[in-house]
Structure formats: C-alpha cells, structure tokens
Amino acid sequence: MRIVSLCPSNTELAAYLGLTESIVGVDDFSDWPGEVKELEQLGPDLSIDIDKVEALKPDLILSSLSVPGMEKNIEKLDIRGLHHICFNPQSLDDIAQDLHTLGHAAAIPDRAEKVAKAFKAVINDCKKAASKIETPPSLYWEWWPKPVFTPGGVNWLTEISRLAGGVNLYESVELASIQTDWADVYKRNPDVICMAWVGVQPRKVNPAILHKRPYWTEMDAIKNGHVHVLEEALYCRPSPRLLEGLIKLGKILHPELYKGIDLPEELRI
C-alpha cells in the first residue's frame, strides 16, 4: 500500500499503526518519526501540491481539517477525484476512533484495536491520578504570543489539562481556539503557564518575554516560577503523541501521583 499524508498528525497516526514504511509522501512539516523527512515533500500542510500527490499514485491519502485553511486541500483533492480519508479530531476519543478508521482502511484492524486499547488505558490511568487532586491548578496555554491565541473548551488540551491534574484557564469558552489578549490573561491570573508555540521549537521560545508584558510579573504563575516551555509537537498535534505530552505534564504538576505512569509498549516508537 502507498500512503500519502497531508499533515503531521496524520503521519504520526500512521506511525503508531506501523505504517511508516508504506508512506511515500508527506507535507513539509511532518517530522516524526524522523525517517519521514527523507520522503517526498508535498508542500506546507495548508498548501499541498496536489500535482505531486497525484504523481505518487497513492492507494490511500490521509487529509485533514485540524487546522483552519486545510479546506483548500480538500477541495483540490475532490476536484481531481482523488479519494481520501479526512480526519478532524477535536478530542482524545476522536483520536482513538481515527486509529480504528485508519486501521480498517489499511486492512490492519487488529493492530488498530490493540493500539487504541493501549491509548485508552493510559487515559484511564491518568484519570485515576487526577481524581485524587482536590484543587487542580489553572493552566494558561499559550499557542501564540502576539496576537495571543489559546485553546478553549472544545479542544483536546482541555482534556489533557484535566487528565494531568489541572484546569484549562479558558475551559468555559466553547471554542476550539481563542484570540485573547495579555490583559485578559492577567485578570484570570493562572497558577501555571504552559508555552507551546505552534510550529516553534522550544529552544526558540524565551519565557523572559513574559516579564515585559504589563503587570504579568504580579501573576501567581510567574511569581511562583511555574512557567514551562513545552514541545508543541506533544501538545498541538491531534495524534497519539498527545499522551506523551499528557504524562510529561502530569509529572510536572504532580510528580508523586504520576511517577508510575508511562507509555505502554504499543505506544512506544
């Protein structure tokens, strides 16, 4: 089977099912597992070169609507009559279902069942740990600094926050992504700040810039040193890799409660 993936989360989804060797082309931002960088590059995930996709003669195309703007790719695929499976997960349950969907499409349903079961087991382990926390800290997730974007209630990071023993600062806002501002974040006064800028490597994120924002040095998170620069690849892509990020965050917030939780063999690549 020849598989083409049009975004990083789809490439990762395929990897967890053992399909990496079947992938013949990926978007420019797919970077995990590392060997996919050697494959045919098809352009940015918001502007895929459909001519290149068609030239690869794929048996299976994995498209996505996980990021606004990807609709253009879908339209072009449909115009060409290129069959594709479109993923648009908004929750951890959606990701588990996507494992099954891809597993059936690739004729490996048993493998998909095994991975999905392991995926749900980790979630249950974290849920048990989180249930022991009486006062979960509030978490401000910074996706982008200016203008400020942060995840709302309709987003996997709200689930990740709860499962890691915290609460998304913007959980009550029924949106997947929110554009807010520095003043509003200051007013909400989070206990913890998680900086995971989309598309930016952690080494390029400088938490010192937070001190330059009006009144932010008065916030509890900064006064108490609870600012964490996190790998956006573990928090901003709707793939099973989110569980790696979940466990990491749980161990940051509540090290004693989460120290015994690790990825099972089925989810280690």
Summary of the structure (lengths in Angstrom):
residues: 269
radius of gyration: 19.1
end to end distance: 20.8
largest distance: 57.3
contacts: 891
relative contact order: 0.13
helix: 45%
strand: 15%
